[in-house]
Amino acid sequence: MYIVAHNGARKWGGAEKATALLLDGLSRRGHRVLLLCNSAEVAARAAGHGVPVERLRLGGQAVLTDALRFAALLRRHRPEAVVLGTFRKLWLGALGARLGGVPRVVARVGLETDTARSPLYRVALRRWTDVIVLSAEAMRDCFLARAPGLDAARVVTIRTGVARPERRAAPGAVRRWLGVAAGARVIGTVARLAGQKRLDRLLEALARLPADVHCLV
C-alpha cells in the first residue's frame, strides 16, 4: 500500500516524531510511504528517521489554492491512503485528498482540544474523512459531542506506541546520580520547553506538594 501523510506543524515535537516513527514502521512492513510537511525543520528531522519527505504547504482555512495544489500532487502520486496529522489543516487536507481521488482519508487526533468547533471541520469530518483516530479513549465523548451527525463507528482509538527503552544502568543509578534518596517521591514530565506544554502548572503544583517531592523536567 502507498501511504502519504501530511504534517502542518512549524516545529518538531511529539506529534511530528510520532508521525515519522509511524511511517518508518509502515515502511519496514513493506508499505511505500511519503511525508508531506510545511516546515523545513520537520522535513529534515523526519528524513533523519529514514522517511521520504517533500515540502508542501497547507495554510489557513481560506487558502483554497493550497488544497488544489495538494490535490494535484496526490493525483500524481496516486496513494491509496492519506493520513492527516495536524488537526488545524484537516479542512484543507481532507478537501485536497478528496479532490485528488484518494480512496481513504485518515485523520489522527492527538490533543483533547482538537475538536470540530466550526462548521468547516464538521463538514470535513462527516464528508471527506473515512476514519478518525484518537490517541486516548477518554477523548471520545468530547470529540463526538462537538461533531453532531458524525458516525461514531468511524472514530477509533489507537494509543501511541512507545518502545520499551533499553536499560543502560543498574536500578537506582539515576537517583544516585541526581542525589535523590531511594524512597523519595518523584514526579515529572517529558516535553518540549514551550509555553504550550504548561510547565508553569507543573511547577505551581509542585509548590503545593510536600518538600520531599522531587520534580524532573
MOPELIN-V765637 format. One record per pair of residues at least 6 apart in sequence whose C-alpha atoms are under 8 Angstrom apart, sorted by the first residue. I is the first residue (numbers start at 0). J is the second residue. If there is no record, write none. Layout:
# MOPELIN-V765637
i: {I | I}
j: {J | J}
This chain:
# MOPELIN-V765637
i: {0 | 0 | 0 | 0 | 0 | 1 | 1 | 1 | 1 | 1 | 1 | 1 | 2 | 2 | 2 | 2 | 2 | 2 | 2 | 2 | 2 | 3 | 3 | 3 | 3 | 3 | 3 | 3 | 3 | 4 | 4 | 4 | 4 | 4 | 4 | 4 | 4 | 4 | 5 | 5 | 5 | 5 | 5 | 5 | 5 | 5 | 5 | 6 | 6 | 6 | 6 | 6 | 6 | 6 | 6 | 7 | 7 | 7 | 7 | 7 | 7 | 7 | 7 | 7 | 8 | 8 | 8 | 8 | 8 | 8 | 9 | 9 | 9 | 9 | 10 | 10 | 10 | 11 | 11 | 11 | 12 | 13 | 14 | 14 | 15 | 15 | 16 | 17 | 18 | 19 | 19 | 19 | 19 | 20 | 22 | 22 | 22 | 22 | 23 | 23 | 23 | 25 | 25 | 26 | 32 | 32 | 33 | 33 | 33 | 33 | 34 | 34 | 34 | 34 | 35 | 35 | 35 | 35 | 35 | 36 | 36 | 36 | 36 | 36 | 36 | 37 | 37 | 37 | 37 | 38 | 39 | 42 | 42 | 42 | 45 | 45 | 46 | 55 | 56 | 57 | 57 | 57 | 57 | 57 | 57 | 58 | 58 | 59 | 60 | 60 | 60 | 62 | 63 | 65 | 66 | 66 | 66 | 66 | 67 | 67 | 68 | 69 | 69 | 69 | 69 | 70 | 70 | 70 | 70 | 70 | 70 | 71 | 72 | 73 | 73 | 73 | 73 | 74 | 74 | 74 | 77 | 77 | 78 | 79 | 79 | 79 | 80 | 80 | 80 | 80 | 80 | 81 | 81 | 81 | 81 | 81 | 82 | 82 | 82 | 82 | 83 | 83 | 83 | 83 | 83 | 83 | 83 | 84 | 84 | 84 | 85 | 85 | 86 | 86 | 86 | 86 | 89 | 89 | 89 | 90 | 90 | 90 | 93 | 93 | 93 | 93 | 94 | 94 | 96 | 97 | 103 | 103 | 104 | 104 | 104 | 104 | 105 | 105 | 105 | 105 | 105 | 106 | 106 | 106 | 106 | 107 | 107 | 107 | 107 | 108 | 108 | 108 | 108 | 109 | 109 | 109 | 110 | 111 | 111 | 111 | 113 | 114 | 114 | 114 | 114 | 115 | 115 | 115 | 115 | 116 | 116 | 121 | 121 | 121 | 124 | 124 | 124 | 125 | 125 | 125 | 129 | 130 | 130 | 130 | 131 | 131 | 131 | 132 | 132 | 132 | 132 | 133 | 133 | 133 | 133 | 133 | 133 | 134 | 134 | 134 | 134 | 135 | 135 | 135 | 136 | 139 | 143 | 143 | 171 | 174 | 174 | 175 | 179 | 183 | 183 | 183 | 184 | 184 | 184 | 185 | 185 | 185 | 185 | 186 | 186 | 186 | 186 | 187 | 187 | 187 | 187 | 188 | 188 | 189 | 190 | 190 | 192 | 205 | 205}
j: {30 | 31 | 78 | 79 | 80 | 30 | 31 | 32 | 77 | 78 | 79 | 80 | 30 | 31 | 32 | 33 | 78 | 79 | 80 | 81 | 82 | 32 | 33 | 34 | 35 | 78 | 80 | 81 | 82 | 18 | 32 | 33 | 34 | 35 | 81 | 82 | 83 | 84 | 34 | 35 | 36 | 81 | 82 | 83 | 84 | 85 | 92 | 15 | 34 | 35 | 36 | 37 | 83 | 84 | 85 | 36 | 37 | 38 | 56 | 57 | 84 | 85 | 87 | 88 | 15 | 36 | 37 | 38 | 41 | 85 | 37 | 38 | 40 | 41 | 38 | 40 | 41 | 40 | 41 | 44 | 191 | 190 | 84 | 109 | 41 | 45 | 45 | 159 | 84 | 34 | 45 | 48 | 50 | 48 | 32 | 33 | 34 | 50 | 48 | 49 | 50 | 31 | 32 | 32 | 50 | 51 | 50 | 51 | 52 | 53 | 50 | 51 | 52 | 53 | 42 | 52 | 53 | 54 | 55 | 42 | 52 | 53 | 54 | 55 | 56 | 54 | 55 | 56 | 57 | 54 | 54 | 52 | 53 | 54 | 51 | 52 | 52 | 69 | 65 | 65 | 66 | 69 | 88 | 91 | 92 | 65 | 88 | 88 | 88 | 90 | 91 | 91 | 91 | 91 | 91 | 92 | 94 | 95 | 95 | 98 | 95 | 92 | 95 | 96 | 99 | 95 | 96 | 97 | 98 | 99 | 100 | 99 | 99 | 96 | 99 | 100 | 101 | 99 | 100 | 101 | 100 | 101 | 101 | 101 | 102 | 103 | 101 | 102 | 103 | 104 | 105 | 96 | 101 | 103 | 104 | 105 | 104 | 105 | 106 | 107 | 89 | 92 | 93 | 104 | 105 | 106 | 107 | 106 | 107 | 108 | 107 | 108 | 106 | 107 | 108 | 113 | 106 | 120 | 123 | 119 | 120 | 123 | 104 | 123 | 127 | 128 | 123 | 127 | 104 | 127 | 128 | 129 | 127 | 128 | 129 | 130 | 128 | 129 | 130 | 131 | 132 | 128 | 130 | 131 | 132 | 131 | 132 | 133 | 134 | 131 | 132 | 133 | 134 | 133 | 134 | 135 | 134 | 138 | 141 | 142 | 142 | 141 | 142 | 145 | 146 | 121 | 142 | 145 | 146 | 145 | 146 | 146 | 147 | 149 | 131 | 146 | 149 | 148 | 149 | 150 | 153 | 153 | 154 | 155 | 153 | 154 | 155 | 154 | 155 | 156 | 157 | 139 | 154 | 155 | 156 | 157 | 158 | 156 | 157 | 158 | 159 | 156 | 157 | 158 | 156 | 154 | 149 | 151 | 181 | 180 | 181 | 181 | 213 | 211 | 212 | 213 | 211 | 212 | 213 | 212 | 213 | 214 | 215 | 212 | 213 | 214 | 215 | 201 | 214 | 215 | 216 | 215 | 216 | 216 | 196 | 216 | 198 | 212 | 214}
